[in-house]
Amino acid sequence: MHKILWFLILVIMVSCGEETTPKPKAYLSLEYPEPTYDSLTIDRPYSFEVAKNTSLKPLPEDWLKVQYPKLKASVDITYRPIKGNLRELLIEAEKLVLEHTVKADHISWRDFSDSKNNVYGKMCEIAGNAASQVQFHATDSVNHFIKGSLFFYVKPNYDSIYPAVEYIKKDMVKMMETLHWRK
């Protein structure tokens, strides 16, 4: 018994030669395809470039759903002709963003202006577990008004979906930058 005790003490002393260092936290490695774009081929009063890795679902009233099947997300585009109601449309668009303040950690706005194509609007980023993390609206101030909203088909967990939000947000910026009105 005495020999076993000495043997265990010896093993413990020999095995404790180096200090252990904690391993760094692992980060999820997500790879998204490099985006390539095509012009919208569906007949609408507006046109913009969409990523080739999306699928398009036409909806009534010139609305459109730009789907990201692999990311379980979509950008929902709503179109409304302006009939003396531009102020109401702008208030409604911003009101929809402000409804997310309950779940939002931060909301930031970015103005957009393209006088060459007569496109004026705003993009909004909503940080937090809101239902929609990126929204935009654009108008020519006379005839056309569209709104785009990003939605995921899962319960929002901002930390988990953040890389996908950033990826799709680039596509939404491209939509605004290439937006033009059809006659």
C-alpha positions as YAML, in Angstrom:
chain: A
units: angstrom
residues:
- id: 1
  name: MET
  ca: [0.00, 0.00, 0.00]
- id: 2
  name: HIS
  ca: [2.86, 2.31, 0.87]
- id: 3
  name: LYS
  ca: [4.48, 1.70, -2.56]
- id: 4
  name: ILE
  ca: [1.25, 2.51, -4.39]
- id: 5
  name: LEU
  ca: [0.92, 5.82, -2.54]
- id: 6
  name: TRP
  ca: [4.51, 6.80, -3.44]
- id: 7
  name: PHE
  ca: [3.90, 5.75, -7.03]
- id: 8
  name: LEU
  ca: [0.78, 7.98, -7.28]
- id: 9
  name: ILE
  ca: [2.62, 10.95, -5.76]
- id: 10
  name: LEU
  ca: [5.47, 10.46, -8.26]
- id: 11
  name: VAL
  ca: [3.04, 10.25, -11.21]
- id: 12
  name: ILE
  ca: [1.26, 13.43, -10.10]
- id: 13
  name: MET
  ca: [4.53, 15.35, -9.69]
- id: 14
  name: VAL
  ca: [5.87, 14.27, -13.08]
- id: 15
  name: SER
  ca: [2.63, 15.00, -14.92]
- id: 16
  name: CYS
  ca: [2.30, 18.56, -13.58]
- id: 17
  name: GLY
  ca: [5.36, 19.93, -15.37]
- id: 18
  name: GLU
  ca: [3.64, 22.37, -17.78]
- id: 19
  name: GLU
  ca: [0.94, 24.89, -17.17]
- id: 20
  name: THR
  ca: [-2.14, 24.48, -19.30]
- id: 21
  name: THR
  ca: [-3.38, 27.43, -21.32]
- id: 22
  name: PRO
  ca: [-7.00, 27.91, -22.20]
- id: 23
  name: LYS
  ca: [-7.92, 27.48, -25.84]
- id: 24
  name: PRO
  ca: [-9.42, 30.47, -27.67]
- id: 25
  name: LYS
  ca: [-13.14, 30.44, -28.33]
- id: 26
  name: ALA
  ca: [-14.06, 28.99, -31.68]
- id: 27
  name: TYR
  ca: [-16.00, 31.10, -34.15]
- id: 28
  name: LEU
  ca: [-18.48, 29.79, -36.63]
- id: 29
  name: SER
  ca: [-16.92, 29.79, -40.08]
- id: 30
  name: LEU
  ca: [-19.60, 30.65, -42.61]
- id: 31
  name: GLU
  ca: [-18.81, 30.90, -46.28]
- id: 32
  name: TYR
  ca: [-21.15, 32.72, -48.60]
- id: 33
  name: PRO
  ca: [-20.81, 32.72, -52.37]
- id: 34
  name: GLU
  ca: [-19.34, 35.80, -53.98]
- id: 35
  name: PRO
  ca: [-22.38, 37.67, -55.27]
- id: 36
  name: THR
  ca: [-23.01, 38.14, -58.96]
- id: 37
  name: TYR
  ca: [-25.99, 40.11, -60.16]
- id: 38
  name: ASP
  ca: [-28.54, 40.20, -62.98]
- id: 39
  name: SER
  ca: [-31.16, 42.77, -63.82]
- id: 40
  name: LEU
  ca: [-34.68, 42.03, -62.67]
- id: 41
  name: THR
  ca: [-36.46, 40.25, -65.52]
- id: 42
  name: ILE
  ca: [-39.96, 40.31, -64.04]
- id: 43
  name: ASP
  ca: [-42.19, 43.05, -65.44]
- id: 44
  name: ARG
  ca: [-42.63, 45.65, -62.70]
- id: 45
  name: PRO
  ca: [-42.80, 49.48, -62.64]
- id: 46
  name: TYR
  ca: [-39.30, 49.33, -61.15]
- id: 47
  name: SER
  ca: [-36.11, 47.41, -61.86]
- id: 48
  name: PHE
  ca: [-32.90, 46.71, -59.98]
- id: 49
  name: GLU
  ca: [-30.16, 44.12, -59.91]
- id: 50
  name: VAL
  ca: [-30.66, 40.96, -57.86]
- id: 51
  name: ALA
  ca: [-28.17, 38.31, -56.79]
- id: 52
  name: LYS
  ca: [-28.10, 35.25, -59.04]
- id: 53
  name: ASN
  ca: [-28.27, 32.91, -56.02]
- id: 54
  name: THR
  ca: [-31.79, 34.11, -55.21]
- id: 55
  name: SER
  ca: [-35.16, 33.01, -56.52]
- id: 56
  name: LEU
  ca: [-37.88, 35.50, -57.39]
- id: 57
  name: LYS
  ca: [-41.51, 35.07, -56.49]
- id: 58
  name: PRO
  ca: [-43.85, 37.56, -58.19]
- id: 59
  name: LEU
  ca: [-46.73, 38.70, -56.02]
- id: 60
  name: PRO
  ca: [-49.91, 40.64, -56.84]
- id: 61
  name: GLU
  ca: [-49.94, 44.44, -57.05]
- id: 62
  name: ASP
  ca: [-46.37, 44.57, -58.44]
- id: 63
  name: TRP
  ca: [-44.95, 43.21, -55.19]
- id: 64
  name: LEU
  ca: [-42.03, 40.80, -55.20]
- id: 65
  name: LYS
  ca: [-40.32, 38.31, -52.88]
- id: 66
  name: VAL
  ca: [-36.55, 37.89, -53.38]
- id: 67
  name: GLN
  ca: [-35.86, 34.56, -51.68]
- id: 68
  name: TYR
  ca: [-32.60, 33.22, -50.23]
- id: 69
  name: PRO
  ca: [-33.49, 29.52, -49.82]
- id: 70
  name: LYS
  ca: [-30.15, 28.45, -48.32]
- id: 71
  name: LEU
  ca: [-30.31, 31.23, -45.72]
- id: 72
  name: LYS
  ca: [-34.03, 30.77, -45.00]
- id: 73
  name: ALA
  ca: [-34.61, 34.45, -45.68]
- id: 74
  name: SER
  ca: [-36.28, 36.82, -48.10]
- id: 75
  name: VAL
  ca: [-36.37, 40.47, -49.03]
- id: 76
  name: ASP
  ca: [-40.00, 41.43, -49.45]
- id: 77
  name: ILE
  ca: [-40.54, 44.27, -51.92]
- id: 78
  name: THR
  ca: [-43.78, 46.21, -51.76]
- id: 79
  name: TYR
  ca: [-44.72, 48.71, -54.43]
- id: 80
  name: ARG
  ca: [-47.27, 51.50, -54.15]
- id: 81
  name: PRO
  ca: [-48.07, 54.09, -56.81]
- id: 82
  name: ILE
  ca: [-48.08, 57.63, -55.44]
- id: 83
  name: LYS
  ca: [-51.51, 59.24, -55.69]
- id: 84
  name: GLY
  ca: [-51.03, 62.41, -53.68]
- id: 85
  name: ASN
  ca: [-50.14, 60.26, -50.66]
- id: 86
  name: LEU
  ca: [-46.33, 60.41, -50.55]
- id: 87
  name: ARG
  ca: [-46.29, 61.85, -47.02]
- id: 88
  name: GLU
  ca: [-48.49, 59.01, -45.74]
- id: 89
  name: LEU
  ca: [-46.32, 56.38, -47.48]
- id: 90
  name: LEU
  ca: [-43.15, 57.81, -45.92]
- id: 91
  name: ILE
  ca: [-44.73, 57.97, -42.46]
- id: 92
  name: GLU
  ca: [-45.98, 54.39, -42.80]
- id: 93
  name: ALA
  ca: [-42.53, 53.13, -43.88]
- id: 94
  name: GLU
  ca: [-40.78, 54.80, -40.96]
- id: 95
  name: LYS
  ca: [-43.51, 53.73, -38.55]
- id: 96
  name: LEU
  ca: [-42.93, 50.09, -39.52]
- id: 97
  name: VAL
  ca: [-39.25, 50.52, -38.64]
- id: 98
  name: LEU
  ca: [-40.01, 52.19, -35.33]
- id: 99
  name: GLU
  ca: [-42.29, 49.31, -34.32]
- id: 100
  name: HIS
  ca: [-39.08, 47.29, -33.94]
- id: 101
  name: THR
  ca: [-37.72, 49.57, -31.21]
- id: 102
  name: VAL
  ca: [-39.13, 47.22, -28.56]
- id: 103
  name: LYS
  ca: [-36.71, 44.45, -29.62]
- id: 104
  name: ALA
  ca: [-33.98, 46.63, -31.14]
- id: 105
  name: ASP
  ca: [-30.69, 47.40, -29.46]
- id: 106
  name: HIS
  ca: [-29.91, 50.14, -31.98]
- id: 107
  name: ILE
  ca: [-31.48, 51.61, -35.13]
- id: 108
  name: SER
  ca: [-29.40, 53.52, -37.67]
- id: 109
  name: TRP
  ca: [-30.58, 55.34, -40.78]
- id: 110
  name: ARG
  ca: [-28.68, 56.05, -43.98]
- id: 111
  name: ASP
  ca: [-30.01, 58.45, -46.64]
- id: 112
  name: PHE
  ca: [-29.79, 57.54, -50.31]
- id: 113
  name: SER
  ca: [-29.99, 59.86, -53.31]
- id: 114
  name: ASP
  ca: [-29.50, 59.16, -57.03]
- id: 115
  name: SER
  ca: [-30.69, 62.21, -58.95]
- id: 116
  name: LYS
  ca: [-29.63, 60.66, -62.29]
- id: 117
  name: ASN
  ca: [-32.24, 57.87, -61.89]
- id: 118
  name: ASN
  ca: [-34.61, 59.99, -59.78]
- id: 119
  name: VAL
  ca: [-34.33, 57.66, -56.76]
- id: 120
  name: TYR
  ca: [-34.42, 59.02, -53.21]
- id: 121
  name: GLY
  ca: [-34.75, 57.00, -50.06]
- id: 122
  name: LYS
  ca: [-33.41, 55.66, -46.79]
- id: 123
  name: MET
  ca: [-31.97, 52.40, -45.55]
- id: 124
  name: CYS
  ca: [-32.43, 51.37, -41.96]
- id: 125
  name: GLU
  ca: [-30.39, 48.84, -39.98]
- id: 126
  name: ILE
  ca: [-31.94, 47.37, -36.85]
- id: 127
  name: ALA
  ca: [-29.54, 45.69, -34.42]
- id: 128
  name: GLY
  ca: [-31.16, 43.20, -32.08]
- id: 129
  name: ASN
  ca: [-33.74, 40.43, -32.12]
- id: 130
  name: ALA
  ca: [-36.24, 42.31, -34.27]
- id: 131
  name: ALA
  ca: [-38.39, 40.66, -36.92]
- id: 132
  name: SER
  ca: [-36.59, 42.58, -39.71]
- id: 133
  name: GLN
  ca: [-32.96, 43.71, -39.42]
- id: 134
  name: VAL
  ca: [-32.69, 45.75, -42.64]
- id: 135
  name: GLN
  ca: [-35.33, 47.83, -44.40]
- id: 136
  name: PHE
  ca: [-35.28, 50.44, -47.11]
- id: 137
  name: HIS
  ca: [-37.72, 52.63, -48.94]
- id: 138
  name: ALA
  ca: [-37.26, 54.59, -52.16]
- id: 139
  name: THR
  ca: [-39.33, 56.94, -54.29]
- id: 140
  name: ASP
  ca: [-39.16, 59.28, -57.25]
- id: 141
  name: SER
  ca: [-41.36, 61.66, -55.19]
- id: 142
  name: VAL
  ca: [-44.02, 61.77, -57.94]
- id: 143
  name: ASN
  ca: [-45.19, 58.37, -59.17]
- id: 144
  name: HIS
  ca: [-43.43, 55.44, -57.47]
- id: 145
  name: PHE
  ca: [-42.74, 54.18, -53.95]
- id: 146
  name: ILE
  ca: [-41.15, 50.86, -52.97]
- id: 147
  name: LYS
  ca: [-40.17, 49.35, -49.67]
- id: 148
  name: GLY
  ca: [-37.86, 46.40, -49.04]
- id: 149
  name: SER
  ca: [-37.73, 44.42, -45.79]
- id: 150
  name: LEU
  ca: [-35.45, 41.56, -44.82]
- id: 151
  name: PHE
  ca: [-37.11, 38.63, -43.04]
- id: 152
  name: PHE
  ca: [-35.75, 35.31, -41.80]
- id: 153
  name: TYR
  ca: [-37.96, 32.24, -41.52]
- id: 154
  name: VAL
  ca: [-36.58, 31.49, -38.05]
- id: 155
  name: LYS
  ca: [-36.97, 33.06, -34.64]
- id: 156
  name: PRO
  ca: [-34.66, 36.08, -34.65]
- id: 157
  name: ASN
  ca: [-31.45, 35.56, -32.70]
- id: 158
  name: TYR
  ca: [-29.32, 38.48, -33.83]
- id: 159
  name: ASP
  ca: [-25.98, 36.99, -32.80]
- id: 160
  name: SER
  ca: [-26.63, 33.87, -34.86]
- id: 161
  name: ILE
  ca: [-28.05, 35.52, -37.98]
- id: 162
  name: TYR
  ca: [-25.71, 38.54, -38.03]
- id: 163
  name: PRO
  ca: [-23.38, 37.13, -40.76]
- id: 164
  name: ALA
  ca: [-26.38, 36.39, -42.99]
- id: 165
  name: VAL
  ca: [-27.82, 39.86, -42.29]
- id: 166
  name: GLU
  ca: [-24.56, 41.48, -43.40]
- id: 167
  name: TYR
  ca: [-24.44, 39.31, -46.52]
- id: 168
  name: ILE
  ca: [-28.02, 40.12, -47.59]
- id: 169
  name: LYS
  ca: [-27.64, 43.79, -46.62]
- id: 170
  name: LYS
  ca: [-25.00, 44.13, -49.37]
- id: 171
  name: ASP
  ca: [-27.55, 42.82, -51.86]
- id: 172
  name: MET
  ca: [-30.14, 45.30, -50.57]
- id: 173
  name: VAL
  ca: [-27.66, 48.16, -51.00]
- id: 174
  name: LYS
  ca: [-27.10, 46.92, -54.58]
- id: 175
  name: MET
  ca: [-30.88, 46.95, -55.13]
- id: 176
  name: MET
  ca: [-31.05, 50.60, -54.08]
- id: 177
  name: GLU
  ca: [-27.96, 51.61, -56.04]
- id: 178
  name: THR
  ca: [-29.27, 50.04, -59.27]
- id: 179
  name: LEU
  ca: [-32.95, 50.95, -58.81]
- id: 180
  name: HIS
  ca: [-34.60, 52.73, -61.70]
- id: 181
  name: TRP
  ca: [-38.22, 53.34, -62.60]
- id: 182
  name: ARG
  ca: [-39.77, 51.90, -65.70]
- id: 183
  name: LYS
  ca: [-42.18, 54.04, -67.67]
...
